[in-house]
Amino acid sequence: MATITTTALLSGCHAFETVCPAIAQVSGVAVTVAADYSPQVKTLHLKACQDGKCKEDTLHLMPGTVAVDQGCTDDARPDGACSATAKPDGTQRGLLELGTLADSAIDVTASGQYANGKPMPTRTLRFEPKASYPFGEQCGRFISAAVVLDAAGLRQDR
């Protein structure tokens, strides 16, 4: 009886290993060109400076999408299959990759060319990246930096 009780008590105090997903994060500044402004933008050049280090490049803009739920085959079954599809949302998205991304302030400057060939006004923004723990604190911190460009200028995304 003593062995069973000791085993039960010790197993209740065991620190189980936490499994974290093996997901790498690209360090950079993500840019979304708003849907109502996107048709006007031909090229977008971005410069980002953080902690005295700067990087700049003309971004490769890709059409943005949103996920559209297509439902599940059988909601009553725990092993039922669910699906979604991507639908264009009218935005354009790009990424300026940085070597590292800290949680200190970032200065971002956007410039470029309109579809009619005229230069876009230069816009700047200083903001703090966001830190989160999407898989719990035991799995490490993710730092993200994202901005939206529209006719009014640059603003931090969510």
N, C-alpha and C positions, 0 to 999 in steps of 0.2 A: 504494500500500500504506500509506503514511504517513497519508493522508486517512482510509482505512477504520479504521485502528488508533486515530487520534485521535477519530473519531466514536464508536467503540465505547467508549472510555474515558470520554469526556465524558458520554455518555448514561447510563452506569452511575453517575455522580455527581450526576445531576440530582435535585433535590428536587421530588418530585411533590406536587401539591396534594391535601390530604386533603378528602374530601367528608363533611360532617357532616349529619345529618338536621335538617330545619327543624321542630323540635318545641319548642313553648313549654311551660314548666312553670308551673302555678298555685302561687303561694306561699301556704301555709296549713298548718293542722294537720288531718290526716285522722283521723277517729275511726271505730273499728269497735266496735259493741256486740256482745259475744259471743253466740253462738246460744242458749246456755242461759239468758242473762239478757235477751235481746231481747224476749220476749213481755211482760215486766214493765214495760218502758220505754215511756211514752207520749210524753214530750217530753224533749229534752236541750238544755240551755243550756251553752255553752262560753265561757270567757274565757281568752285566751292573752296573756301579756306577755313581751316580749323587748326588751332594751336600753332599758328605760324607756317603751316604747310598748305599749299594750294595745288589744285589740279583743275584743268579745264579741257574741254573737248566739245566738238560739235556732236550732238547726240543723234543716234539712230532712233527715230521715232517709229513706234509700232502702233497699229490700231488697238485701242483699249476694248475690253470686253467685260461683261457681267455674267455671273452664273445664273442659269434659269433651271429651276427644279423641274424634273420630269417625273417625279413621283416614285413610288415604290411598287414592286410587284405584289407584295403581300404584307401589309402592315401588321397582321396578326402573328406572323412568324418572325422570330428573332434573327433568322438567317436569310430573310427576304432581301432581294437586291433593290437598291435605289440608284438613281442616276440623275445627272444634270448635264447641261450642255452650255457652251459659251456663246453669247450673243453680242455682236458689236454694239457699243454704247455711244459711238461718235467721238470719244476722246482719243487722244494720242498719248502714248506713254514712252518714257525713256529713262535711262539710268546712267549717271556719272559715277563710275566705280572709283572708289578711294582705296588706298592701301589698308587703312584702318579707320575706324569710326569710334570716337570717344563720346562721352555724354556732355562735353563742353560745347559752347555756342559755335554755330556754323554761320559763316557769311556766304550767301549765295547771290550770284549775279547772273541774270539771264539776258541774252540778246539774240538776235537772229534776223531772219528775213521773212517778210510777208509773201504770200502767194503772188502778189502783183509785182514783186521785185523790190519793193521799198524796204528800207531797214526798219526793224521793230525798235521801239524805245528800249533803252537799257533799264532793267528793273533789278532792284536789290532787296534782300531780306536777311535779317539776322534772327536766328531762332535756336532753341535748344532741342536737340534730338530727344526722342522718347525711348525710355528704357522699359522693358516689360519682361515678364517671366511666363511665356505662353505654355510651358510644360512644367511649371512649378519651380520654386526657388532652387530645389535640389538639382535641376537640370541646367542652370545657368541663365544669364541675362542676355537678352537680345536688344540691341540698340538700333533704332530705325530713324531715318531722316527722309521726309517726303514733303514735297511742295506741290502746289497747284498753280498753274499759270492761266490767267484769264484776261479779259480786256482791262480790268482794274489793276492788274499787277500780279505779284507773287504773294502767296499766303501759305502758312504751314498746313499740311494735310492732316486732318483729324488729330 
